[in-house]
Amino acid sequence: MARVKCYVKEVEQLDENSVGVMLDFDNIANPGKVVETVKTLIAKFEGSITIWEAIKVLITVWKG
């Protein structure tokens, strides 16, 4: 299994107490499956998530 790589594509301060980060994951074995799984998780979280739910999304991407 190839190692998934992560690149920070963009980071910016959105307002006085918010930061936005865009990550690009490369070398994923089945990106279509990951996209569908992440979309399902996002719908379940209804837009606002805890750090632990964000970690679940990252683990989903990492498992590919």
C-alpha positions in Angstrom: 0.0 0.0 0.0 1.4 3.4 -1.0 1.6 6.1 1.6 -1.0 8.9 1.4 0.6 12.3 1.3 -0.9 15.5 2.5 -0.2 19.0 1.2 -1.4 22.3 2.7 -2.8 24.1 -0.3 -4.1 27.2 1.4 -4.4 28.7 4.9 -5.9 32.0 5.9 -7.5 33.8 8.8 -11.2 34.0 8.0 -12.2 36.4 10.8 -11.0 37.4 14.3 -11.2 33.9 15.7 -11.3 31.5 12.6 -8.8 29.9 10.4 -9.5 28.0 7.1 -7.2 25.3 5.9 -7.4 23.5 2.6 -5.6 20.1 2.4 -4.8 18.1 -0.7 -4.4 14.4 -0.2 -2.4 12.5 -2.8 -1.9 8.8 -3.6 -5.3 7.6 -2.4 -6.1 4.1 -3.7 -9.9 4.8 -4.2 -10.6 8.5 -4.2 -14.2 8.1 -5.5 -15.0 6.0 -2.4 -13.4 8.5 -0.1 -15.3 11.4 -1.6 -18.6 9.6 -1.1 -17.8 8.6 2.4 -16.7 12.1 3.4 -19.8 13.6 1.8 -21.9 11.2 3.9 -20.0 12.2 7.1 -20.4 15.9 6.3 -24.2 15.5 5.8 -24.4 13.6 9.1 -22.5 16.3 10.9 -24.8 19.0 9.4 -22.0 21.5 8.7 -20.7 22.1 12.2 -18.4 19.4 13.6 -16.1 18.8 16.6 -12.4 18.3 16.3 -13.0 14.5 16.8 -15.4 14.4 13.9 -12.8 16.2 11.8 -10.3 13.5 12.8 -12.8 10.8 11.6 -12.9 12.5 8.2 -9.1 12.6 8.1 -8.9 8.9 9.1 -11.3 8.1 6.3 -9.1 9.9 3.8 -6.0 8.3 5.2 -7.4 4.8 4.9 -8.3 5.6 1.3 
